[in-house]
Amino acid sequence: MRILLANKYFHMVGGAERYVLNLKDLMESHGHEVIPFSMEDSRNEHTEYSRYFPSNIDYADVSLCRAKEFPKIAGRVIYSPGVKRKIKALTRNTKPDIAHINNIYNQLSPSLLSGLKESGVPAVMTVHDYHLVCPNHSLFTNGAVCEKCLHGNYSNAVLRQCVKDSVAASALCALASYIHLWTRIYEKNVRTFITPSRFIAEKMIEGGLPRESIVTIPPSIDPSAYTPEPHPGKYLLYFGRLSPEKGIIDLLKAAEELPHIPIHIAGTGPQEQELQEYAKEKKLNTTFTGFIDGQRLQKEIQDARIIAAPSRIQENLPFTILEAMAYGKPVIATRQGGIPELIENGKNGLLCEPGNPTNLQEKITEIWDDDQRLEKMGQQGRKNAEQKHSPKNHYAKLMKVYANAQKK
């Protein structure tokens, strides 16, 4: 089978890109040909199809105040004839059997969906976030969960300046959401929407997507790539992006009551300096490692005692938690979004209330000194990763979705 795999980035940026690159490897390992479609970028994985990629646009860094940039930005956010021409040229010359769409908004636009349909290529789409029902794609703004746009009242995004704290950026994204809603461009051109969690599936249905068009397939992780270390380590670890929605400040506030527990924070992001200053001011027992990856991150996780995921946002299905499970580490995470679909409270970790440092501190204290319980939780997490999130199962479910999409 020839599979066109579309995502706005074809290099590692976040969870969606990790999924896309892993999916490429998975499909190729089963003998399928994968045809990527993305933006031009010097960081991209090498591919012979890069000549079809549209030019790069960094929506995060381009000022809407510069009038000359606005038409380019608006086209990529709302509808881009140029991207449509590119995708039609690619499909004409490669003749894919199926297109698997991932994150395309703001940089590629849903115009590529029209191009695929006109080319006779059936499309399925993995829903990595809330973009289809929320202009800032997170259902989170001003430090709290927000569902005011969920039923199509996107003007709330402008009133609350939900995109980049900018009226102009919020207005453009709200306009795009209205246009995409009115034209039903996603529903008309995507045959099946794949959600990683049941939680996000229900939010998509609440936002207007037909229930019968949605299939939930949890992401996979290859256990053979992770060497488990179930023996409890020496510190509590958070690893991931350092930004307000991740709730790291709640972890630091919990740490004020836990001076005997070393806390490591691995990663970088817009809140990094604020968190470091807070830890210094409160004289907390914390270590900031900065950005780490590869073997160094692997060892950091293996040597941890507990992994913390104190997110305030309604997460989809965080890959960091899957990784912790694969390494045989218990996880303390918030009862938010799809997280309870990964963490069975009391079995492979504990759930706490979001935005509640006291409750988080209580959960840490509950299991910190119990080596036997920690080890048992870690082993259960590893077992869940192997049995519920294996590449084999993920592949079989995807192939069924592809086959059904080709029949519609």
GULUM-862507 format. One line per 8 residues: number of its first residue (from 1); for each residue x, y, z of C-alpha. Coordinates in steps of 0.05 Angstrom, whole numbers, plus 32768, in hexadecimal, padded with zeros to 4 digits. Example, Ala and Ser with C-alpha at 12.3 -4.5 7.8 and 13.67 -1.06 7.14 Angstrom:
2
1 = 80F6,7FA6,809C | 8111,7FEB,808F .
END
This chain:
408
1 = 8000,8000,8000 | 8017,8047,7FF1 | 8007,8074,802C | 800A,80C0,8028 | 801C,80DA,806D | 800E,8124,8077 | 8024,814F,80B1 | 803B,8197,80B4 .
9 = 807F,8182,80D0 | 80AA,8148,80B8 | 80DC,814C,80F1 | 80D6,8145,813C | 80B0,817E,815C | 807D,815E,818B | 804F,8124,8197 | 802D,8127,8153 .
17 = 8070,8124,812F | 8088,80EB,815A | 8049,80C6,8146 | 8052,80D6,80FC | 809A,80C0,80F9 | 808C,8081,8121 | 8051,8072,80F3 | 807E,807A,80B6 .
25 = 80AE,8047,80D3 | 8076,8018,80E6 | 8056,8018,80A1 | 8098,8010,807D | 80AA,7FD5,80AA | 806B,7FB3,808F | 8080,7FBF,8047 | 8055,7FFC,8038 .
33 = 806F,8039,8013 | 8067,807A,803A | 8062,80BC,8014 | 806B,80F7,8042 | 804D,813C,8037 | 8063,8176,8063 | 8081,81BC,8061 | 80C7,81CA,8049 .
41 = 80F8,81CA,8083 | 8143,81BE,8088 | 8135,8192,80C5 | 8107,8163,80A0 | 8115,8119,8099 | 8133,810A,8055 | 80FF,80F8,8020 | 80FF,80F8,7FD4 .
49 = 80BA,8119,7FD7 | 80D2,815A,7FF7 | 80CE,817D,7FB3 | 8082,817B,7FBB | 8083,819C,8000 | 8067,81E3,8004 | 8093,821A,8020 | 809E,8220,806B .
57 = 8075,824F,8095 | 8080,8259,80DF | 803D,8273,80F8 | 8059,827C,813E | 808E,82AE,8128 | 806E,82D5,80EF | 804E,8317,8105 | 8008,8323,80EB .
65 = 8017,836C,80F0 | 8042,8367,80B1 | 800E,836E,807A | 803A,834D,8046 | 803A,830C,806E | 7FEF,8309,807A | 7FD8,82EA,8038 | 8009,82B1,803F .
73 = 7FF6,82A4,8087 | 7FAB,82AA,807A | 7FB0,8278,8040 | 7FD4,8244,806A | 7FA3,824D,80A4 | 7F63,824F,807B | 7F6D,8231,8036 | 7FAB,822E,800A .
81 = 7FA3,8222,7FBF | 7FEF,821B,7FBB | 7FEF,81E1,7FED | 7FB5,81C1,7FC6 | 7FDD,81C4,7F86 | 8019,81A4,7FA8 | 7FF1,816A,7FC5 | 7FCF,815D,7F83 .
89 = 8012,815B,7F5F | 802C,812A,7F93 | 7FF0,80FC,7F8E | 7FF0,80FF,7F42 | 8038,80E7,7F40 | 8037,80B5,7F79 | 7FEF,809A,7F78 | 7FE6,808B,7FC3 .
97 = 7FB1,8059,7FDA | 7FA0,807F,8019 | 7FB2,80C1,803B | 7FBE,80C4,8086 | 7FB7,810D,809C | 7FD3,8126,80DE | 7FDF,816F,80F3 | 7FD6,819C,80B7 .
105 = 7FB6,81DB,80D4 | 7FD6,8220,80D0 | 8010,8209,80A3 | 7FF0,81DC,806E | 7FA6,81EB,8074 | 7F6C,81BC,8064 | 7F72,81CE,801A | 7F9C,818F,8014 .
113 = 7F5E,8167,8027 | 7F39,8183,7FEB | 7F75,8172,7FBF | 7F75,812A,7FD8 | 7F2B,8122,7FCB | 7F30,813F,7F85 | 7F69,810E,7F78 | 7F3F,80D3,7F8F .
121 = 7F6A,80C4,7FCC | 7F43,80B0,800B | 7F59,80D3,804A | 7F59,80C1,8094 | 7F70,80F1,80C9 | 7F8F,80E8,810E | 7F75,811E,813E | 7FB1,8130,8169 .
129 = 7F90,816C,818C | 7F51,8196,818F | 7F5C,81C1,8151 | 7F1B,81AA,8130 | 7EF3,81C8,8169 | 7F22,81FE,8186 | 7F48,8235,8161 | 7F84,822E,818F .
137 = 7F7F,81E2,818B | 7F86,81D7,81D6 | 7F45,81E5,81FB | 7F72,820C,822A | 7F7C,8256,8232 | 7F8F,8289,8267 | 7FA9,8252,8293 | 7F6A,8227,8294 .
145 = 7F41,81F5,826C | 7F10,8219,823F | 7ED9,81FB,8214 | 7EB5,823B,81FE | 7EC4,822E,81B4 | 7EB1,81E4,81B6 | 7E6D,81EE,8196 | 7E83,821D,8160 .
153 = 7E83,8262,8182 | 7ECA,8272,816C | 7EC3,82BC,817B | 7ED6,82AA,81C2 | 7F1D,829D,81AA | 7F21,82E6,8194 | 7F03,8302,81D4 | 7F33,82D9,81FE .
161 = 7F6F,82E1,81CE | 7F7A,8297,81D0 | 7FAD,8293,8198 | 7FF1,82B1,81AA | 7FCF,82E3,81D8 | 7FC0,830A,8198 | 7F7E,8326,817F | 7F96,8322,8137 .
169 = 7FAF,82DA,813B | 7F71,82C4,8162 | 7F43,82E6,812F | 7F65,82C4,80F5 | 7F62,827F,8115 | 7F19,828A,812A | 7F07,829F,80E3 | 7F29,8260,80C8 .
177 = 7F02,8235,80FA | 7EC1,8255,80E4 | 7ED0,824B,809B | 7EE5,8202,80A5 | 7EA6,81F7,80CF | 7E77,8217,809C | 7E96,81F3,8060 | 7E9D,81B1,8087 .
185 = 7EDF,81A9,8063 | 7EF9,8175,8094 | 7EB9,814B,8097 | 7EB0,814B,804C | 7EF7,8136,803C | 7F0D,8108,8075 | 7EED,80C3,8076 | 7F03,80AF,80BC .
193 = 7F1D,80D7,80F7 | 7F4D,80B1,8123 | 7F51,80C7,816C | 7F88,80AE,819B | 7F59,80B2,81D7 | 7F0F,80A8,81E5 | 7F0F,80EB,8208 | 7F22,8113,81CB .
201 = 7EF1,80EA,81A2 | 7EB8,8101,81CE | 7ECF,8149,81C9 | 7ED0,8144,817D | 7E89,8127,817F | 7E73,815E,81AE | 7E91,8190,817E | 7E69,8175,8143 .
209 = 7E8F,813B,8122 | 7E62,80FF,8113 | 7E6E,80C7,8145 | 7E6F,8094,810C | 7EAA,80B7,80EB | 7ED8,80AE,8128 | 7F03,8073,813C | 7F2E,8072,817A .
217 = 7F73,8052,8173 | 7FA4,805E,81AC | 7FEC,806D,8197 | 801F,8036,8198 | 8063,8030,81B7 | 8098,7FFC,81A6 | 80AB,7FDB,81E9 | 80EA,7FBE,81CB .
225 = 8106,8004,81C5 | 8100,8011,8210 | 8128,7FEC,8245 | 80FD,7FEB,8284 | 811A,7FFB,82C8 | 80E3,7FEA,82F9 | 8111,7FF1,8336 | 80FE,8034,8357 .
233 = 8130,806B,834A | 8145,80A8,8371 | 811A,80E3,835A | 80D7,80F9,833E | 80DC,810E,82F5 | 80B4,813A,82C6 | 80CA,8139,827E | 80AA,815F,8245 .
241 = 8099,81A6,8230 | 809F,81DC,8265 | 8060,8206,825A | 8026,821D,8286 | 7FF4,81E9,826E | 8022,81B0,8284 | 8018,81C2,82CE | 8061,81C0,82E2 .
249 = 8055,81FA,8311 | 8025,81CD,8338 | 805D,819A,833E | 808C,81CF,835A | 8057,81E7,838B | 804E,819E,83A2 | 809A,819A,83AA | 8097,81D1,83DE .
257 = 807A,819D,840D | 80AA,8167,83F7 | 80F1,8181,8405 | 810C,813A,840D | 80F7,8125,83C6 | 8126,8138,838C | 80FF,8150,834F | 811E,8151,830A .
265 = 80FF,8179,82D2 | 8116,8168,828C | 8103,8192,8250 | 80FE,81D9,8238 | 80C8,8209,8225 | 80AB,824F,822F | 80A2,8246,827A | 80E8,822D,8288 .
273 = 8105,826C,82A6 | 80C7,827A,82D1 | 80C9,8233,82ED | 8114,8238,82FC | 810B,827A,8320 | 80D1,825F,8349 | 80FA,8222,835E | 8134,824E,8371 .
281 = 8109,827E,8398 | 80E9,8246,83BF | 812B,8220,83C7 | 810D,81E1,83AC | 8131,819E,83A4 | 812D,81A1,8358 | 815C,8196,831E | 814E,81B3,82D9 .
289 = 8172,818A,82A4 | 815D,81B4,8267 | 814D,8191,8226 | 8168,814A,8224 | 8159,8110,81F5 | 8175,80CD,81DE | 819C,80A3,8210 | 81A0,80DC,8243 .
297 = 8154,80E2,8246 | 814F,8096,8249 | 817C,8093,8285 | 8158,80CD,82A6 | 8116,80A7,82A2 | 8134,8064,82B6 | 8154,8082,82F4 | 8113,80A4,830A .
305 = 80E7,808B,8342 | 80A5,80A9,8329 | 8091,80CF,82EA | 8065,810B,82F4 | 8034,8125,82BF | 800F,815E,82E2 | 7FED,817A,82A4 | 7FB5,81AE,82AB .
313 = 7FA0,81A5,8262 | 7F70,8170,8248 | 7FA6,8145,822A | 7F98,8116,81F1 | 7FC4,80D9,8202 | 8009,80F2,8216 | 8042,80CA,81F8 | 806E,80DD,8234 .
321 = 8041,80B2,8260 | 8046,8078,822E | 8092,807E,8231 | 8091,807D,827D | 8067,803E,827B | 8096,801E,8249 | 80D0,802C,8277 | 80AA,800B,82B1 .
329 = 80A0,804B,82D9 | 8062,805D,8302 | 8040,809E,82EE | 801C,80D2,8317 | 7FF1,80FA,82E7 | 7FB4,8127,82E7 | 7F6E,810E,82DB | 7F6A,8135,829A .
337 = 7F54,8125,8253 | 7F6C,80E1,823A | 7F9E,80D6,8273 | 7F70,80A8,829B | 7F6E,807B,825D | 7FB8,806E,8269 | 7FBE,8071,82B4 | 7F95,803F,82DB .
345 = 7F91,805F,831F | 7FB6,8035,8352 | 7FCE,8002,831F | 8003,8022,82F3 | 8003,8066,8314 | 7FD7,8098,8339 | 7FA8,80CF,8321 | 7FA3,8113,8342 .
353 = 7F78,8151,8337 | 7F93,8184,8305 | 7FAB,81C7,8320 | 7FAC,81AB,8367 | 7FF3,81AA,8384 | 7FDB,818F,83C7 | 7FBA,8153,83A7 | 7FF8,8147,837D .
361 = 8024,814A,83BB | 7FF6,8118,83DE | 7FFC,80E7,83A4 | 8047,80EC,83A3 | 804B,80E1,83EE | 801C,80A6,83EA | 804C,807B,83C1 | 8091,809A,83C6 .
369 = 80AC,806C,83FC | 8088,802D,83E5 | 80BB,8009,83B9 | 8090,7FCB,83B0 | 8054,7FF3,8399 | 807E,801E,836B | 809E,7FE2,834A | 805A,7FBF,8342 .
377 = 803D,7FFE,8321 | 8078,8003,82F2 | 8071,7FBB,82DD | 8026,7FC4,82CF | 8035,8002,82A6 | 8067,7FDB,827C | 8034,7FA3,8273 | 7FFF,7FD5,825C .
385 = 802F,7FF3,822A | 803F,7FAF,820D | 7FF8,7F95,820A | 7FCD,7FD3,81FB | 7FFD,7FFE,81D2 | 8025,7FCE,81A8 | 8038,7FE2,8161 | 8019,7FA1,8149 .
393 = 7FD4,7FB3,8164 | 7FD9,7FFB,814B | 7FEC,7FE4,8106 | 7FB2,7FB2,8101 | 7F7F,7FE7,8117 | 7F9B,801B,80E6 | 7F99,7FEA,80AC | 7F50,7FDD,80BB .
401 = 7F41,8028,80BA | 7F67,802F,8078 | 7F40,7FF6,8059 | 7EFD,8012,806F | 7F0F,8057,8056 | 7F20,803C,8011 | 7EDB,801B,800D | 7EB3,805A,801F .
END
